[in-house]
Amino acid sequence: MGGNALSEVNTHRLDRAEYLTICDEVLAQLRHNILRHNISRRIVDIPAYRNKESFGDLDILLETFSGDNIDYRSLIIVLFAPKQIVQNNNCYSFDYKDFQIDLILTPTTEFNTTLSYFSWNDLGNLAGRIFKKLGFKYGHRGLSYLFREDDLSHTVYAETIVSQDIQQIMAFGGLDYDKFIQGFDTIDDMFVWISSSKYFHKDIYLFHNRNHISRTRDKKRKNYHLFLEWCANTPNLNAYPWTEMREQDGYAGKPEFLELARKQFDGFAAEYDCIVGKHNEHKIFREKFNGNIVCELTGLTGKDLGMFMQHMTKIHGGKESMFEEMWFLEQVDIIAMILDAYESYNLSSHLEQ
């Protein structure tokens, strides 16, 4: 996406009329050759604001299913005879009539959220900044929550999908879902929409308040610069009183936003409690059973210690089985299990010799 994926072909921008012609041709070819095998498969172009005058590429979302046996690279070659094809994960970029096409393969479970996130140019990226301030991640899979050891930890120990219901997600972010579904005629219409969130503050988008990765990425986006200019020149914008404007990588959001999400999204509270509970159980287990404790009891170090730890894991049916069997036991019982395993480990080692 973005029109710069092809290095061996001189592609060019198209005006709106030329773009629509190419779009119709590519969609017709794909639908004719793919939908005849599965009439329910969705193939759509990702919409841009309606008054956009020129385009650097065409983004097409294609629904995929588990067990798909379609060779998409070969299909692209047969249908469009491109000079170059570049695959980046689930996206195939290729040229057609000296114009870049991005074919994005998307599983059914993520089709609606991916379409919503990529629709209307950079709007998903701008909305994502608001959701991050709330302590969540918004992307092509929907709204997610990242579990961290503490509020500012870079280490994520789990991630769960909070919701893939776009209407509920927009409501959580203080954004107008009906207006989003209607779409946008101009880029300014998009900017007005994102700034309508009660959680909006223009300063959270400033480059010096972004982290290095986000700053490097968004400095390359023309529409992001246009948005910053629009914010600077538009008075009386919403200004939510965030106490910290800078982007904090491990930011977990204010507790009230987590509680709001627990109430708003069905199943999230139970999933949250299950993940946190299981993580805490693992922490308890690691305090009772770890390499340092085994070393003190057996005298094993280095490679020998590692081999014995593997032996213990194996005789208990794997890491998760061992955890389920031992995490709730008293320390004295775990010590006894370690010593029993060490005795059998020594015996088996002697027999092998």
C-alpha positions in Angstrom: 0.0 0.0 0.0 1.2 3.5 -0.7 2.3 3.0 -4.3 6.0 2.5 -3.7 6.4 -1.3 -3.5 7.6 -1.9 -7.0 11.3 -1.0 -7.7 11.7 -2.5 -11.2 8.7 -0.9 -12.9 8.0 2.8 -13.6 4.5 3.1 -12.4 2.6 6.4 -12.4 -0.3 8.1 -10.7 -3.7 8.2 -12.3 -6.4 10.8 -12.3 -9.8 9.8 -10.9 -11.4 8.7 -14.2 -8.4 6.6 -15.2 -8.3 5.1 -11.7 -11.9 4.1 -11.8 -11.5 2.4 -15.2 -8.5 0.4 -13.9 -10.4 -0.5 -10.7 -13.4 -1.8 -12.7 -11.1 -3.9 -15.0 -9.1 -5.5 -12.2 -12.2 -6.2 -10.0 -14.0 -7.8 -13.0 -11.0 -10.0 -13.8 -10.6 -11.2 -10.2 -14.3 -11.8 -9.6 -14.8 -13.7 -12.9 -11.9 -16.0 -12.3 -12.2 -16.5 -8.5 -15.9 -16.1 -7.6 -16.9 -18.8 -10.0 -15.2 -21.2 -7.6 -16.8 -19.7 -4.5 -19.7 -17.3 -5.0 -19.6 -16.0 -1.4 -16.0 -14.7 -1.5 -15.8 -11.0 -1.1 -13.5 -8.9 -3.4 -13.7 -5.1 -2.9 -11.6 -2.0 -3.5 -10.7 -0.1 -0.4 -12.5 3.3 -0.5 -10.7 6.7 -0.5 -12.3 10.0 0.2 -14.7 10.6 -2.8 -13.2 13.8 -4.1 -9.6 12.5 -4.3 -8.2 13.7 -7.6 -5.3 11.3 -8.2 -4.2 7.9 -7.0 -0.8 6.2 -6.6 -2.1 2.6 -6.3 -5.3 0.5 -6.1 -5.9 -1.4 -2.9 -8.1 -4.5 -3.2 -9.2 -6.7 -0.3 -9.8 -10.4 -1.2 -11.5 -12.7 1.3 -9.6 -16.0 1.9 -10.7 -19.2 3.6 -8.9 -21.9 5.5 -7.8 -24.6 3.1 -7.7 -22.3 0.1 -5.7 -24.0 -2.7 -5.5 -21.0 -5.0 -2.0 -20.1 -6.2 -2.5 -16.3 -6.1 0.9 -15.5 -7.6 0.2 -17.7 -10.6 -3.3 -16.3 -10.9 -1.9 -12.7 -11.0 0.6 -13.7 -13.7 -2.1 -15.3 -15.9 -4.7 -12.5 -15.5 -2.5 -9.4 -15.5 1.0 -10.4 -17.0 2.9 -8.0 -14.6 6.5 -7.1 -15.1 7.0 -7.4 -11.3 5.3 -9.0 -8.3 6.3 -8.3 -4.7 4.9 -10.3 -1.8 4.9 -8.7 1.6 3.2 -11.1 4.0 -0.4 -11.3 2.8 -0.2 -8.5 0.2 0.8 -9.0 -3.4 1.9 -5.8 -5.2 2.1 -5.9 -9.0 1.8 -3.6 -12.0 -1.1 -3.5 -14.4 -1.0 -1.0 -17.3 1.9 0.8 -15.5 -0.1 1.2 -12.3 0.5 -0.5 -9.0 -2.1 -2.9 -7.7 -2.0 -4.1 -4.1 -4.0 -7.3 -3.6 -4.5 -7.9 0.2 -5.5 -11.4 1.2 -7.7 -11.4 4.3 -9.3 -14.2 6.2 -13.0 -14.1 6.8 -12.7 -13.4 10.5 -10.7 -10.2 9.8 -12.4 -9.0 6.6 -14.7 -6.4 8.0 -12.2 -5.0 10.5 -9.5 -4.8 7.8 -11.8 -3.0 5.4 -12.8 -0.5 8.1 -9.2 0.1 9.2 -7.8 0.7 5.7 -10.8 2.6 4.4 -10.6 6.4 3.9 -6.9 6.7 3.5 -5.0 7.3 6.8 -8.1 7.5 9.0 -7.4 4.1 10.7 -4.0 5.3 11.7 -5.3 8.6 13.1 -8.0 6.8 15.0 -5.4 4.3 16.3 -3.7 7.2 18.2 -6.8 7.9 20.2 -7.3 4.2 21.1 -3.7 3.9 22.2 -4.3 6.8 24.6 -7.2 4.8 26.0 -4.8 1.9 26.5 -5.8 -0.3 23.6 -4.6 -1.2 20.1 -6.7 -0.5 17.0 -5.7 -2.2 13.8 -6.8 -4.5 11.0 -7.9 -7.2 13.5 -10.2 -4.8 15.4 -9.7 -3.5 18.9 -7.1 -5.4 21.0 -5.7 -5.3 24.5 -2.0 -5.9 25.3 -1.2 -7.4 28.7 2.0 -6.1 30.3 3.8 -6.7 33.5 3.2 -3.1 34.6 1.8 0.1 33.2 5.0 1.1 31.4 6.5 -2.3 30.6 7.7 -3.0 27.0 7.1 -6.7 27.6 3.8 -8.0 26.3 2.9 -11.4 27.8 -0.5 -11.7 26.1 -2.8 -10.1 23.6 -6.5 -10.6 23.1 -9.1 -9.3 20.7 -11.5 -7.1 22.6 -14.0 -6.5 19.8 -14.4 -6.8 16.0 -17.7 -4.9 16.1 -16.9 -1.6 14.4 -19.9 0.2 15.7 -19.0 -0.7 19.3 -15.3 0.1 18.7 -16.2 3.6 17.4 -18.5 4.2 20.3 -15.8 3.3 22.7 -13.4 5.8 21.0 -16.1 8.6 21.1 -16.4 8.5 17.3 -19.5 8.8 15.1 -20.1 5.4 13.5 -23.0 6.5 11.3 -20.8 9.2 9.8 -18.0 6.7 9.2 -20.3 4.4 7.4 -21.6 7.2 5.2 -18.0 8.0 4.2 -16.2 11.2 3.4 -16.1 13.5 0.4 -13.0 15.4 1.2 -9.9 14.9 3.3 -11.1 17.8 5.6 -14.3 15.8 6.2 -12.1 13.0 7.5 -10.1 15.4 9.8 -13.3 16.9 11.2 -14.6 13.4 12.0 -11.5 12.2 13.8 -11.3 15.5 15.8 -15.0 15.0 16.9 -13.9 12.4 19.4 -14.2 13.6 23.0 -10.8 12.0 23.6 -9.2 14.0 20.8 -6.3 16.4 21.4 -4.2 17.7 18.5 -1.0 17.5 20.6 -1.0 13.7 20.8 -0.3 13.7 17.0 2.8 16.0 17.1 6.0 14.3 15.9 7.9 15.1 19.1 5.1 13.3 21.1 5.4 10.2 19.0 7.8 7.3 19.6 10.7 6.7 17.2 9.0 4.0 15.2 5.7 5.9 14.8 7.5 9.2 14.1 9.7 7.6 11.4 6.7 5.9 9.7 4.3 8.9 9.8 6.8 11.5 8.6 6.6 9.6 5.3 2.8 10.0 5.0 1.6 13.1 3.1 -1.8 12.9 4.7 -0.4 12.9 8.2 1.4 16.2 7.4 -1.8 17.6 6.0 -3.6 16.6 9.2 -1.1 18.3 11.4 -1.4 21.5 9.2 -5.2 21.3 9.4 -5.0 20.9 13.2 -2.7 23.9 13.5 -5.0 26.1 11.5 -8.4 25.0 12.9 -9.6 26.7 16.1 -11.7 25.4 18.9 -10.9 21.7 18.4 -11.7 19.2 21.2 -8.9 19.1 23.7 -9.2 16.1 26.1 -7.1 16.9 29.2 -4.5 14.1 28.9 -1.9 14.5 31.6 0.8 13.2 29.3 0.8 14.0 25.5 3.8 11.9 24.7 3.4 8.4 23.3 4.4 5.8 25.9 5.2 2.4 24.4 4.0 0.5 27.5 1.1 2.8 28.3 -1.8 0.8 29.8 -4.3 3.6 29.8 -6.2 5.0 32.8 -8.0 2.4 34.9 -11.4 4.0 34.1 -11.0 3.2 30.4 -10.2 -0.5 31.1 -13.2 -0.6 33.4 -15.3 1.0 30.7 -14.2 -1.6 28.2 -14.9 -4.4 30.6 -18.5 -3.2 30.9 -19.0 -2.3 27.2 -17.6 -5.4 25.4 -19.3 -8.7 26.0 -16.9 -11.4 27.2 -13.9 -9.1 27.6 -14.1 -8.9 31.4 -14.1 -12.7 31.7 -11.3 -13.0 29.1 -9.2 -10.4 30.9 -9.6 -12.0 34.3 -8.7 -15.4 32.9 -5.5 -14.2 31.2 -4.4 -12.2 34.2 -5.3 -15.0 36.6 -3.4 -17.6 34.5 -0.4 -15.2 34.3 -0.3 -14.7 38.0 -0.4 -18.5 38.5 2.6 -18.8 36.2 4.4 -16.2 38.2 3.7 -18.2 41.4 4.9 -21.3 39.7 8.1 -19.6 38.5 8.9 -18.5 42.1 8.5 -22.1 43.3 10.2 -23.9 40.4 13.1 -22.3 38.5 16.7 -23.0 37.5 18.2 -21.4 40.6 16.2 -23.6 42.9 17.0 -26.7 40.9 20.7 -25.8 40.9 20.7 -25.4 44.7 19.0 -28.8 45.2 21.0 -30.8 42.6 24.3 -28.9 42.1 23.7 -29.0 38.4 24.8 -26.1 36.3 25.1 -25.1 32.6 24.2 -27.7 30.1 23.6 -30.4 32.7 21.1 -28.2 34.4 19.3 -27.5 31.1 19.2 -31.3 30.3 17.7 -32.1 33.7 15.1 -29.3 33.3 14.1 -30.8 29.9 13.9 -34.2 31.6 11.5 -32.9 34.3 9.4 -31.2 31.7 9.2 -34.4 29.7 8.2 -36.8 32.5 5.4 -34.4 33.5 4.0 -34.3 30.0 5.2 -30.9 28.8 5.5 -27.4 30.2 1.8 -26.7 30.5 1.0 -30.0 32.0 3.8 -29.6 34.6 2.5 -26.1 35.4 -1.1 -27.4 35.9 0.2 -30.2 38.1 2.5 -28.1 40.3 1.7 -24.4 40.4 -0.7 -24.7 43.5 1.5 -27.1 45.5 3.5 -26.0 48.6 7.2 -25.4 48.1 8.1 -28.5 50.1 6.1 -30.7 47.8 7.7 -29.2 44.7 11.2 -29.8 46.2 10.3 -33.4 46.8 9.2 -33.8 43.2 12.5 -32.2 42.0 14.6 -34.6 44.1 12.5 -37.6 43.0 13.0 -36.6 39.4 16.7 -36.0 40.0 17.1 -39.5 41.5 15.4 -41.1 38.5 17.4 -38.9 36.2 20.7 -40.1 37.7 19.5 -43.7 37.6 18.6 -43.5 34.0 22.0 -41.8 33.2 23.9 -44.6 34.9 21.9 -47.3 33.1 22.7 -45.7 29.8 26.4 -45.7 30.6 
